[in-house]
């Protein structure tokens, strides 16, 4: 019996929708301190049930920011 290492091939079998979204985002350059980032922070904060959310560029920066706060 072969157990898959991960489910990425199944989860992302059709990547067209994802890449189309990325293409639109790249054309606007709205991913760094832009409207898309604000929308993500608002949606994620609501999803986890908190008032605020701050996105970072990496997990390391998130840890550093949390330790400094």
Residue pairs with C-beta under 8 A, 6 or more apart in sequence:
12 18
25 31
25 36
28 34
28 36
30 36
30 37
31 37
37 55
40 55
41 52
41 53
41 54
41 55
42 53
44 53
44 55
45 51
45 52
45 53
54 65
56 62
56 65
